[in-house]
């Protein structure tokens, strides 16, 4: 057997791979890494990862778990202490009485979405979601041979779906909706009243509603609310990656109707066995008053960054048609600066040393008109990025 046979295997690959598109942001990250190897200093405002890491109480809890030897498999739904801590969190923050038994701990929000799609998406089923959306959401649906039906959603709709849009696009093959509030890439939320109408419309159609709330802890302009307040049939996804700053720990959770817990448990047992035991024991410490105090300080810093970067982008010629009220993203209209966001991001990387993400990652509707800016980096980095981009755009005028 030659080495070439490993590069070009004779066995066929699954056809579903054709429905999974690569991340443009990862391609930009590769370009950035090449430039860094050449000695260039690159400012990363592309990937949505907090520059904060897990604070000391979480590290200490993980260390204790390892020292105590609590490293074995856990129940597929998670350790009781973590499910109970999440339940108390819903009561304290949202005023919701969510039974621990409805909570399924997962290996990150990605695993939570995979479980949800495995349980709910039949072959050929349509799932409605806004365009733009986080690309993996449509790929999770595709992995189970469903079809993400991307509905163009502009600034007028806050880049989100509305009840009217759901009703207009619901068809014979539609199984449900997958929403995110606050959203990646736009940082915008769905208003409580509108979300209630969407849930009611989907319920009327006999479909499912999945709401990705991984950025719900990072809501700036109003008191956060959870879609769980709209009924026990709503399925919610959450994560320890964003508000809790634990990206590499791969820990998240689902809240599902009580009647569906055995089905999700069965899937989790077979697909994942369990989430990392160390991460789970560390996750319990996230809900202590000491840790929450740290997270709230960091949330205030994210808001401070947002309040800097939005006017700074507008001073360069970008338009920000909807002020992001959550997460750590700005979805900026670059049509006044370029007719091709993809080309613009490549030029900004090579000429200004700043990584931003083109709208092509998030859908097709007006994708070449928008870029996503992540402000999950330091104020110092953002000041330098704006300085470099000012020089970059001045050189093009």
PAMARKOL-316508 format. One record per residue (C-alpha): residue in one letter; y negated, z negated, x negated. Coordinates in Angstrom, 2 decimals. Layout:
% residues N
rest: a py: Y pz: Z px: X
...
//
This chain:
% residues 397
rest: x py: 0.00 pz: 0.00 px: 0.00
rest: x py: -3.37 pz: 1.01 px: -1.41
rest: x py: -6.55 pz: -1.00 px: -1.24
rest: x py: -7.99 pz: 1.70 px: 1.03
rest: x py: -5.46 pz: 0.80 px: 3.72
rest: x py: -7.07 pz: -2.59 px: 4.04
rest: x py: -10.46 pz: -0.94 px: 4.57
rest: x py: -9.08 pz: 1.54 px: 7.11
rest: x py: -6.16 pz: -0.10 px: 8.97
rest: x py: -3.80 pz: 2.17 px: 10.88
rest: x py: -3.48 pz: -0.16 px: 13.88
rest: x py: -5.89 pz: 0.34 px: 16.79
rest: x py: -8.71 pz: -2.09 px: 17.52
rest: x py: -9.45 pz: -3.43 px: 20.99
rest: x py: -11.77 pz: -1.17 px: 22.97
rest: x py: -13.91 pz: -4.16 px: 24.00
rest: x py: -15.38 pz: -4.21 px: 20.49
rest: x py: -17.47 pz: -1.18 px: 21.49
rest: x py: -19.30 pz: -3.43 px: 23.98
rest: x py: -20.40 pz: -5.93 px: 21.32
rest: x py: -23.57 pz: -4.93 px: 19.47
rest: x py: -24.57 pz: -6.34 px: 16.08
rest: x py: -27.59 pz: -8.62 px: 15.76
rest: x py: -30.70 pz: -6.86 px: 14.44
rest: x py: -31.89 pz: -10.25 px: 13.24
rest: x py: -28.79 pz: -10.57 px: 11.06
rest: x py: -29.46 pz: -7.15 px: 9.55
rest: x py: -33.01 pz: -8.28 px: 8.79
rest: x py: -31.60 pz: -11.48 px: 7.31
rest: x py: -29.43 pz: -9.39 px: 4.99
rest: x py: -32.47 pz: -7.36 px: 3.90
rest: x py: -34.38 pz: -10.59 px: 3.35
rest: x py: -31.54 pz: -12.00 px: 1.25
rest: x py: -31.57 pz: -8.85 px: -0.92
rest: x py: -35.33 pz: -9.23 px: -1.47
rest: x py: -34.90 pz: -12.92 px: -2.32
rest: x py: -32.28 pz: -12.04 px: -4.92
rest: x py: -34.89 pz: -9.76 px: -6.43
rest: x py: -37.26 pz: -12.72 px: -6.74
rest: x py: -39.38 pz: -12.16 px: -3.59
rest: x py: -40.55 pz: -15.16 px: -1.58
rest: x py: -39.66 pz: -14.60 px: 2.08
rest: x py: -40.88 pz: -16.61 px: 5.06
rest: x py: -38.22 pz: -16.80 px: 7.76
rest: x py: -39.52 pz: -16.79 px: 11.33
rest: x py: -36.56 pz: -14.93 px: 12.76
rest: x py: -33.45 pz: -17.02 px: 13.33
rest: x py: -33.74 pz: -19.70 px: 16.00
rest: x py: -32.73 pz: -22.72 px: 13.97
rest: x py: -34.82 pz: -25.90 px: 13.73
rest: x py: -36.05 pz: -26.65 px: 10.23
rest: x py: -35.35 pz: -30.30 px: 11.08
rest: x py: -31.80 pz: -31.52 px: 10.48
rest: x py: -29.84 pz: -34.38 px: 11.98
rest: x py: -31.78 pz: -37.64 px: 11.50
rest: x py: -30.38 pz: -40.72 px: 9.69
rest: x py: -28.79 pz: -42.45 px: 12.73
rest: x py: -26.61 pz: -39.38 px: 13.34
rest: x py: -25.61 pz: -39.03 px: 9.68
rest: x py: -24.75 pz: -42.72 px: 9.58
rest: x py: -22.62 pz: -42.43 px: 12.72
rest: x py: -20.71 pz: -39.49 px: 11.23
rest: x py: -20.18 pz: -41.41 px: 8.01
rest: x py: -18.83 pz: -44.42 px: 9.92
rest: x py: -16.44 pz: -42.20 px: 11.86
rest: x py: -15.10 pz: -40.75 px: 8.62
rest: x py: -14.84 pz: -44.16 px: 6.95
rest: x py: -12.99 pz: -45.54 px: 9.96
rest: x py: -10.59 pz: -42.60 px: 10.00
rest: x py: -11.59 pz: -41.33 px: 13.45
rest: x py: -10.75 pz: -37.77 px: 12.47
rest: x py: -7.87 pz: -36.83 px: 14.75
rest: x py: -7.85 pz: -34.43 px: 17.68
rest: x py: -9.61 pz: -35.74 px: 20.75
rest: x py: -9.12 pz: -34.94 px: 24.41
rest: x py: -10.11 pz: -31.35 px: 25.14
rest: x py: -12.94 pz: -32.55 px: 27.37
rest: x py: -14.38 pz: -34.84 px: 24.68
rest: x py: -14.33 pz: -38.51 px: 23.77
rest: x py: -15.23 pz: -40.86 px: 26.64
rest: x py: -18.12 pz: -42.45 px: 24.73
rest: x py: -19.89 pz: -39.10 px: 24.36
rest: x py: -19.33 pz: -38.01 px: 27.96
rest: x py: -20.69 pz: -41.35 px: 29.12
rest: x py: -23.71 pz: -41.09 px: 26.82
rest: x py: -24.53 pz: -37.62 px: 28.17
rest: x py: -24.14 pz: -38.95 px: 31.72
rest: x py: -26.61 pz: -41.78 px: 31.00
rest: x py: -29.00 pz: -39.25 px: 29.47
rest: x py: -29.10 pz: -37.25 px: 32.71
rest: x py: -29.88 pz: -40.44 px: 34.62
rest: x py: -32.59 pz: -41.63 px: 32.23
rest: x py: -34.35 pz: -38.29 px: 31.69
rest: x py: -33.75 pz: -36.38 px: 34.93
rest: x py: -32.88 pz: -39.13 px: 37.41
rest: x py: -29.53 pz: -37.45 px: 38.10
rest: x py: -26.26 pz: -39.27 px: 38.63
rest: x py: -23.83 pz: -36.96 px: 36.86
rest: x py: -20.32 pz: -38.40 px: 36.61
rest: x py: -18.91 pz: -38.40 px: 33.06
rest: x py: -15.80 pz: -36.73 px: 34.46
rest: x py: -17.82 pz: -33.57 px: 35.24
rest: x py: -18.90 pz: -33.23 px: 31.60
rest: x py: -16.83 pz: -31.07 px: 29.24
rest: x py: -17.70 pz: -31.41 px: 25.56
rest: x py: -17.44 pz: -28.12 px: 23.65
rest: x py: -17.68 pz: -26.63 px: 20.17
rest: x py: -21.32 pz: -25.67 px: 20.69
rest: x py: -22.98 pz: -23.94 px: 23.63
rest: x py: -21.22 pz: -20.72 px: 22.59
rest: x py: -17.84 pz: -22.26 px: 23.32
rest: x py: -19.23 pz: -23.59 px: 26.60
rest: x py: -20.28 pz: -20.09 px: 27.66
rest: x py: -16.95 pz: -18.64 px: 26.56
rest: x py: -15.12 pz: -21.20 px: 28.71
rest: x py: -17.38 pz: -20.45 px: 31.67
rest: x py: -16.84 pz: -16.70 px: 31.36
rest: x py: -13.09 pz: -17.15 px: 30.85
rest: x py: -12.94 pz: -19.16 px: 34.06
rest: x py: -15.28 pz: -17.10 px: 36.23
rest: x py: -15.54 pz: -13.49 px: 35.05
rest: x py: -12.91 pz: -11.04 px: 36.28
rest: x py: -12.36 pz: -7.63 px: 34.73
rest: x py: -15.09 pz: -5.32 px: 36.04
rest: x py: -17.16 pz: -8.13 px: 37.53
rest: x py: -20.94 pz: -7.92 px: 37.23
rest: x py: -23.07 pz: -10.83 px: 36.10
rest: x py: -26.82 pz: -10.59 px: 36.70
rest: x py: -29.17 pz: -11.67 px: 33.93
rest: x py: -32.73 pz: -10.82 px: 32.92
rest: x py: -33.65 pz: -8.22 px: 30.35
rest: x py: -34.70 pz: -9.67 px: 27.88
rest: x py: -31.94 pz: -12.25 px: 27.33
rest: x py: -30.14 pz: -13.89 px: 24.44
rest: x py: -27.75 pz: -11.11 px: 23.33
rest: x py: -24.64 pz: -13.27 px: 23.07
rest: x py: -24.84 pz: -14.03 px: 26.79
rest: x py: -24.05 pz: -10.45 px: 27.71
rest: x py: -21.44 pz: -10.28 px: 24.95
rest: x py: -19.63 pz: -13.34 px: 26.31
rest: x py: -19.34 pz: -11.50 px: 29.61
rest: x py: -18.16 pz: -8.34 px: 27.84
rest: x py: -15.52 pz: -10.29 px: 25.92
rest: x py: -13.79 pz: -10.95 px: 29.24
rest: x py: -14.23 pz: -7.33 px: 30.35
rest: x py: -17.03 pz: -8.07 px: 32.74
rest: x py: -20.33 pz: -6.23 px: 32.90
rest: x py: -23.71 pz: -7.81 px: 32.26
rest: x py: -26.16 pz: -6.21 px: 34.67
rest: x py: -29.47 pz: -6.49 px: 32.86
rest: x py: -32.44 pz: -6.55 px: 35.24
rest: x py: -35.82 pz: -5.56 px: 33.75
rest: x py: -38.02 pz: -8.66 px: 33.78
rest: x py: -41.60 pz: -8.44 px: 32.56
rest: x py: -44.54 pz: -10.78 px: 32.15
rest: x py: -45.17 pz: -10.75 px: 35.91
rest: x py: -41.82 pz: -12.52 px: 36.36
rest: x py: -42.28 pz: -14.66 px: 33.23
rest: x py: -39.44 pz: -12.56 px: 31.76
rest: x py: -37.07 pz: -14.30 px: 34.20
rest: x py: -35.18 pz: -13.41 px: 37.36
rest: x py: -36.52 pz: -14.19 px: 40.82
rest: x py: -34.78 pz: -14.65 px: 44.14
rest: x py: -36.03 pz: -11.22 px: 45.25
rest: x py: -34.62 pz: -9.57 px: 42.13
rest: x py: -31.24 pz: -11.27 px: 42.58
rest: x py: -31.02 pz: -10.14 px: 46.20
rest: x py: -32.14 pz: -6.59 px: 45.34
rest: x py: -29.58 pz: -6.16 px: 42.56
rest: x py: -26.60 pz: -7.96 px: 44.07
rest: x py: -23.77 pz: -5.51 px: 44.65
rest: x py: -20.14 pz: -5.39 px: 45.68
rest: x py: -18.98 pz: -6.12 px: 42.12
rest: x py: -21.47 pz: -8.94 px: 41.45
rest: x py: -19.83 pz: -12.28 px: 40.73
rest: x py: -22.81 pz: -14.43 px: 39.79
rest: x py: -25.89 pz: -14.95 px: 37.66
rest: x py: -26.40 pz: -16.24 px: 34.13
rest: x py: -29.88 pz: -17.63 px: 33.49
rest: x py: -31.59 pz: -19.50 px: 30.66
rest: x py: -34.48 pz: -21.89 px: 31.21
rest: x py: -36.32 pz: -22.21 px: 28.86
rest: x py: -35.30 pz: -18.81 px: 27.58
rest: x py: -34.44 pz: -17.29 px: 24.26
rest: x py: -36.28 pz: -15.01 px: 23.33
rest: x py: -39.32 pz: -15.75 px: 25.49
rest: x py: -39.67 pz: -19.53 px: 25.58
rest: x py: -40.42 pz: -19.31 px: 29.31
rest: x py: -38.89 pz: -21.40 px: 32.11
rest: x py: -38.05 pz: -20.66 px: 35.72
rest: x py: -40.16 pz: -22.71 px: 38.13
rest: x py: -38.16 pz: -25.31 px: 40.07
rest: x py: -38.92 pz: -23.78 px: 43.47
rest: x py: -37.94 pz: -20.28 px: 42.33
rest: x py: -34.74 pz: -21.51 px: 40.71
rest: x py: -33.86 pz: -23.32 px: 43.94
rest: x py: -34.28 pz: -20.06 px: 45.85
rest: x py: -32.10 pz: -18.20 px: 43.34
rest: x py: -29.34 pz: -20.79 px: 43.59
rest: x py: -29.51 pz: -20.65 px: 47.38
rest: x py: -29.29 pz: -16.84 px: 47.38
rest: x py: -26.30 pz: -16.84 px: 45.01
rest: x py: -24.59 pz: -19.56 px: 47.04
rest: x py: -25.12 pz: -17.46 px: 50.17
rest: x py: -23.40 pz: -14.53 px: 48.43
rest: x py: -20.46 pz: -16.70 px: 47.37
rest: x py: -21.23 pz: -16.29 px: 43.67
rest: x py: -21.63 pz: -18.64 px: 40.72
rest: x py: -24.81 pz: -19.79 px: 39.00
rest: x py: -24.68 pz: -20.63 px: 35.30
rest: x py: -27.87 pz: -22.01 px: 33.76
rest: x py: -28.22 pz: -22.25 px: 29.99
rest: x py: -30.37 pz: -25.34 px: 29.38
rest: x py: -29.98 pz: -25.67 px: 25.61
rest: x py: -33.78 pz: -25.71 px: 25.19
rest: x py: -34.44 pz: -27.99 px: 28.17
rest: x py: -35.23 pz: -30.90 px: 25.87
rest: x py: -38.00 pz: -28.81 px: 24.32
rest: x py: -40.21 pz: -28.40 px: 27.40
rest: x py: -43.92 pz: -28.87 px: 26.70
rest: x py: -46.15 pz: -28.29 px: 29.70
rest: x py: -44.42 pz: -30.26 px: 32.44
rest: x py: -41.69 pz: -32.77 px: 33.07
rest: x py: -38.29 pz: -31.18 px: 32.49
rest: x py: -35.85 pz: -30.76 px: 35.34
rest: x py: -32.23 pz: -29.72 px: 35.34
rest: x py: -30.65 pz: -27.10 px: 37.58
rest: x py: -28.04 pz: -29.77 px: 38.32
rest: x py: -30.55 pz: -31.19 px: 40.78
rest: x py: -29.95 pz: -28.11 px: 42.96
rest: x py: -26.33 pz: -28.83 px: 43.83
rest: x py: -22.96 pz: -29.82 px: 42.42
rest: x py: -21.83 pz: -26.18 px: 42.39
rest: x py: -24.34 pz: -25.20 px: 39.67
rest: x py: -22.81 pz: -24.94 px: 36.18
rest: x py: -25.06 pz: -26.00 px: 33.32
rest: x py: -24.69 pz: -25.36 px: 29.59
rest: x py: -26.30 pz: -27.57 px: 26.96
rest: x py: -26.13 pz: -28.09 px: 23.23
rest: x py: -26.83 pz: -30.48 px: 20.39
rest: x py: -28.24 pz: -27.63 px: 18.28
rest: x py: -31.87 pz: -27.36 px: 19.38
rest: x py: -33.47 pz: -30.60 px: 20.67
rest: x py: -30.93 pz: -32.67 px: 18.72
rest: x py: -31.23 pz: -30.53 px: 15.53
rest: x py: -27.45 pz: -30.28 px: 14.92
rest: x py: -26.91 pz: -26.51 px: 14.58
rest: x py: -24.05 pz: -26.52 px: 12.08
rest: x py: -22.21 pz: -29.39 px: 13.75
rest: x py: -21.10 pz: -27.05 px: 16.57
rest: x py: -21.35 pz: -29.43 px: 19.49
rest: x py: -22.34 pz: -28.75 px: 23.09
rest: x py: -21.32 pz: -29.45 px: 26.64
rest: x py: -20.82 pz: -28.08 px: 30.14
rest: x py: -21.39 pz: -29.76 px: 33.48
rest: x py: -19.10 pz: -28.22 px: 36.08
rest: x py: -18.09 pz: -28.97 px: 39.68
rest: x py: -15.57 pz: -31.79 px: 39.73
rest: x py: -12.91 pz: -29.57 px: 41.30
rest: x py: -13.11 pz: -27.14 px: 38.36
rest: x py: -12.71 pz: -29.70 px: 35.56
rest: x py: -8.89 pz: -29.28 px: 35.34
rest: x py: -9.30 pz: -25.50 px: 34.97
rest: x py: -11.90 pz: -25.85 px: 32.23
rest: x py: -9.79 pz: -28.51 px: 30.53
rest: x py: -6.78 pz: -26.18 px: 30.55
rest: x py: -8.81 pz: -23.39 px: 28.98
rest: x py: -10.36 pz: -25.71 px: 26.39
rest: x py: -6.94 pz: -27.07 px: 25.41
rest: x py: -5.65 pz: -23.57 px: 24.77
rest: x py: -8.73 pz: -21.93 px: 23.22
rest: x py: -10.25 pz: -24.74 px: 21.16
rest: x py: -8.05 pz: -27.88 px: 21.36
rest: x py: -11.26 pz: -29.91 px: 21.08
rest: x py: -14.71 pz: -30.02 px: 19.53
rest: x py: -15.04 pz: -31.54 px: 16.06
rest: x py: -14.17 pz: -35.24 px: 16.28
rest: x py: -16.71 pz: -36.14 px: 13.58
rest: x py: -19.46 pz: -34.26 px: 15.42
rest: x py: -18.55 pz: -35.98 px: 18.68
rest: x py: -18.78 pz: -39.49 px: 17.21
rest: x py: -22.08 pz: -38.53 px: 15.59
rest: x py: -23.30 pz: -37.08 px: 18.89
rest: x py: -23.04 pz: -40.46 px: 20.61
rest: x py: -25.77 pz: -41.74 px: 18.28
rest: x py: -28.15 pz: -38.99 px: 19.46
rest: x py: -28.84 pz: -40.96 px: 22.63
rest: x py: -29.86 pz: -44.24 px: 21.00
rest: x py: -33.53 pz: -45.26 px: 21.37
rest: x py: -34.03 pz: -44.89 px: 17.61
rest: x py: -32.77 pz: -41.29 px: 17.60
rest: x py: -34.62 pz: -40.30 px: 20.79
rest: x py: -37.83 pz: -41.60 px: 19.24
rest: x py: -37.34 pz: -39.28 px: 16.26
rest: x py: -36.53 pz: -36.32 px: 18.49
rest: x py: -39.62 pz: -36.86 px: 20.61
rest: x py: -41.80 pz: -36.89 px: 17.47
rest: x py: -40.21 pz: -33.62 px: 16.39
rest: x py: -40.74 pz: -32.16 px: 19.86
rest: x py: -44.45 pz: -33.00 px: 19.54
rest: x py: -44.48 pz: -31.19 px: 16.22
rest: x py: -42.93 pz: -28.09 px: 17.80
rest: x py: -45.67 pz: -28.12 px: 20.44
rest: x py: -48.30 pz: -28.43 px: 17.70
rest: x py: -46.80 pz: -25.39 px: 16.00
rest: x py: -46.78 pz: -23.41 px: 19.25
rest: x py: -50.42 pz: -24.25 px: 19.83
rest: x py: -51.22 pz: -22.87 px: 16.38
rest: x py: -49.06 pz: -19.76 px: 16.29
rest: x py: -49.97 pz: -18.26 px: 19.68
rest: x py: -53.74 pz: -17.84 px: 18.98
rest: x py: -52.94 pz: -16.92 px: 15.38
rest: x py: -50.76 pz: -14.02 px: 16.55
rest: x py: -53.42 pz: -12.94 px: 19.02
rest: x py: -55.98 pz: -12.87 px: 16.20
rest: x py: -53.77 pz: -10.31 px: 14.43
rest: x py: -53.71 pz: -8.01 px: 17.46
rest: x py: -50.52 pz: -9.17 px: 19.17
rest: x py: -50.67 pz: -9.98 px: 22.87
rest: x py: -48.88 pz: -13.02 px: 24.28
rest: x py: -48.73 pz: -12.22 px: 28.01
rest: x py: -46.96 pz: -15.47 px: 28.95
rest: x py: -47.57 pz: -18.74 px: 27.16
rest: x py: -44.15 pz: -20.11 px: 26.19
rest: x py: -43.63 pz: -23.49 px: 27.80
rest: x py: -40.44 pz: -24.40 px: 25.96
rest: x py: -38.02 pz: -23.69 px: 23.10
rest: x py: -39.62 pz: -22.53 px: 19.83
rest: x py: -40.22 pz: -18.83 px: 20.42
rest: x py: -43.12 pz: -16.54 px: 21.22
rest: x py: -42.36 pz: -13.15 px: 22.77
rest: x py: -45.29 pz: -11.11 px: 21.51
rest: x py: -46.37 pz: -7.64 px: 22.61
rest: x py: -47.00 pz: -5.51 px: 19.51
rest: x py: -47.88 pz: -2.27 px: 21.33
rest: x py: -51.50 pz: -2.52 px: 20.16
rest: x py: -50.27 pz: -2.50 px: 16.56
rest: x py: -47.26 pz: -0.18 px: 16.61
rest: x py: -45.19 pz: 1.95 px: 18.98
rest: x py: -41.92 pz: 0.78 px: 17.39
rest: x py: -41.24 pz: -2.96 px: 17.05
rest: x py: -38.07 pz: -2.30 px: 15.07
rest: x py: -39.91 pz: -0.31 px: 12.40
rest: x py: -42.75 pz: -2.81 px: 12.41
rest: x py: -40.46 pz: -5.77 px: 11.68
rest: x py: -38.89 pz: -3.89 px: 8.76
rest: x py: -42.34 pz: -3.06 px: 7.37
rest: x py: -43.53 pz: -6.66 px: 7.79
rest: x py: -40.47 pz: -7.87 px: 5.91
rest: x py: -40.77 pz: -5.48 px: 2.98
rest: x py: -44.54 pz: -5.43 px: 2.66
rest: x py: -45.55 pz: -8.93 px: 3.80
rest: x py: -42.38 pz: -10.90 px: 3.13
rest: x py: -42.17 pz: -12.25 px: 6.70
rest: x py: -39.03 pz: -12.07 px: 8.86
rest: x py: -39.58 pz: -11.53 px: 12.60
rest: x py: -37.16 pz: -10.12 px: 15.20
rest: x py: -37.56 pz: -6.89 px: 17.20
rest: x py: -37.04 pz: -6.88 px: 20.95
rest: x py: -34.03 pz: -4.57 px: 20.57
rest: x py: -31.80 pz: -7.61 px: 20.07
rest: x py: -32.58 pz: -8.90 px: 23.54
rest: x py: -32.21 pz: -5.87 px: 25.81
rest: x py: -33.62 pz: -2.41 px: 26.41
rest: x py: -36.52 pz: -2.98 px: 28.79
rest: x py: -39.75 pz: -2.48 px: 26.79
rest: x py: -37.72 pz: -3.57 px: 23.76
rest: x py: -39.77 pz: -1.52 px: 21.27
rest: x py: -42.92 pz: -3.18 px: 22.60
rest: x py: -42.01 pz: -6.78 px: 21.73
rest: x py: -41.09 pz: -8.99 px: 18.81
rest: x py: -39.76 pz: -12.53 px: 18.88
rest: x py: -41.48 pz: -15.06 px: 16.66
rest: x py: -39.67 pz: -18.32 px: 15.89
rest: x py: -41.93 pz: -21.25 px: 15.06
rest: x py: -38.98 pz: -23.40 px: 13.97
rest: x py: -40.52 pz: -23.60 px: 10.51
rest: x py: -43.23 pz: -25.65 px: 8.85
rest: x py: -46.95 pz: -25.34 px: 9.51
rest: x py: -47.37 pz: -24.54 px: 5.82
rest: x py: -45.00 pz: -21.58 px: 6.16
rest: x py: -46.76 pz: -20.35 px: 9.29
rest: x py: -50.20 pz: -20.55 px: 7.68
rest: x py: -48.90 pz: -18.50 px: 4.76
rest: x py: -47.17 pz: -16.02 px: 7.09
rest: x py: -50.40 pz: -15.43 px: 9.04
rest: x py: -52.30 pz: -14.96 px: 5.80
rest: x py: -49.79 pz: -12.37 px: 4.60
rest: x py: -49.71 pz: -10.58 px: 7.95
rest: x py: -53.51 pz: -10.48 px: 8.07
rest: x py: -53.50 pz: -8.67 px: 4.72
rest: x py: -50.65 pz: -6.43 px: 5.91
rest: x py: -52.46 pz: -5.27 px: 9.05
rest: x py: -55.79 pz: -4.91 px: 7.25
rest: x py: -54.12 pz: -2.54 px: 4.80
rest: x py: -52.93 pz: -0.35 px: 7.71
rest: x py: -56.32 pz: 0.01 px: 9.37
//
